[in-house]
Amino acid sequence: ISGYSLVVQARDSGTPPLSSSVTVNVDISDVNDNSPVFTPANYTAVIQENKPVGTSILQLVVTDKDSFHNGPPFTFTILTGNEEEEFTLDPHGVLRSAVIFKHMVSTEYVLCVQAKDSGKPQQVSHTYIQVRVIEESIHKPTAIPLEIFIVTMEDDFPGGVIGKIHATDQDVYDVLTYTLKSEQKSLFKVNSHDGKIIALGGLDSGKYVLNVSVSDGRFQVPIDVVVHVEQLLQEMLQNTVTIRFENVSPEDFVGLHMHGFRRTLRNAVLSQKQDSLHIISIQPVAGSSQLDMLFAVQMHSGGFYKPAYLIQKLTNARRHLENVIRISAILEKNCSGLDCQEQHCEQSLSIDSHSLMTYSTARISFVCPRFYRNVRCMC
């Protein structure tokens, strides 16, 4: 308890008795009676041979139960095990290499490190760090090519995470870093630690080929990343049809079924090869395991197929489509729960272009806007 607040009353012996009160605040000063605590109590770390001087090996974590002026900042000192000055320890508790290690020279070092707090008198604690020197990388990283599809409204792309590069390395202790060629950084960024790809706002429609590479510190491997950006037209929204799938997640649909279903769907509904099929959005149905996919078909001449025509084509080809994935329903209008006849049901579709949904798998990523369906009786 760091303090007490007391109300003290004085009362005299007169008739009637008179009294007065005063507040007394008692602050409890902290005594530096707790030593710093290392978490964990002792450490094990590895460093690959031939790493450059200054390579980070380990971050020490130290806490102190005393108040702030009796705790940090801590003073770190290597007491033993560093007689040849192979290591340095900075004021933040980061252990770094001071030489280029060779596996053939020594495979293990044991350091005793002291942490001293800022109290008076100072309290100290010790920890032991076992550092193993391992052979340098012998395997190149491997990465999976990534294809990203972005659907956005006209000139209204807000930007955000659009996918993630999946890379592995057979060298257990390799740390992978990701880089993007500098000339493409005005449109895209890549997180150097986890491989997430970020698109900046205002992307134009078209195809972008990114020059991304992954490195383990010794080997650098290029990765094929292709980004397709498609801008929606307002007329598309007026001619959409929804296919509702049963028992499938958005990620499974994107990773396992989207390419095959798109190809089968084209064969089912397109009258001419020059016509274009546009997948506008995919979105889980709230409270269920179903998934809605919105699409429209643009004719080579520029107009769009009417929903009634597409639904007729889909109905005729439904059995063939379900060879790819199970379909729950084909929707143009969804008036469930409304007491009106089908012809008197009006549906409106709205797109929230600033609320993007990213469905990312190892090979394919699909980024699309959230949509809302509203229906009402016109009778």
Sequence and secondary structure as in RCSB ss.txt:
>XXXX:A:sequence
ISGYSLVVQARDSGTPPLSSSVTVNVDISDVNDNSPVFTPANYTAVIQENKPVGTSILQLVVTDKDSFHNGPPFT
FTILTGNEEEEFTLDPHGVLRSAVIFKHMVSTEYVLCVQAKDSGKPQQVSHTYIQVRVIEESIHKPTAIPLEIFI
VTMEDDFPGGVIGKIHATDQDVYDVLTYTLKSEQKSLFKVNSHDGKIIALGGLDSGKYVLNVSVSDGRFQVPIDV
VVHVEQLLQEMLQNTVTIRFENVSPEDFVGLHMHGFRRTLRNAVLSQKQDSLHIISIQPVAGSSQLDMLFAVQMH
SGGFYKPAYLIQKLTNARRHLENVIRISAILEKNCSGLDCQEQHCEQSLSIDSHSLMTYSTARISFVCPRFYRNV
RCMC
>XXXX:A:secstr
  EEEEEEEEE SSSS  EEEEEEEEE         EESSSSEEEEEETT  TT EEEE  EE SS GGGS S E
EEEEES TT  EEE TTSEEEESS   TTT SEEEEEEEEE SSSS  EEEEEEEEEEE    S  EE  EEEEE
EEETT    EEEEE  EE SSTT   EEEE GGGTTTEEE TTT EEEE S   SEEEEEEEEEE SS EEEEEE
EEEEEEE HHHHTT EEEEESS  HHHIIIIIHHHHHHHHHHHH SSTT EEEEEEEEE TTSS EEEEEEEE T
TS B  HHHHHHHHHHTHHHHTTTS EEEEES   TT  S GGGEEEEEEEEEEEEEEEE SSEEEEEEEEEEEE
EE  
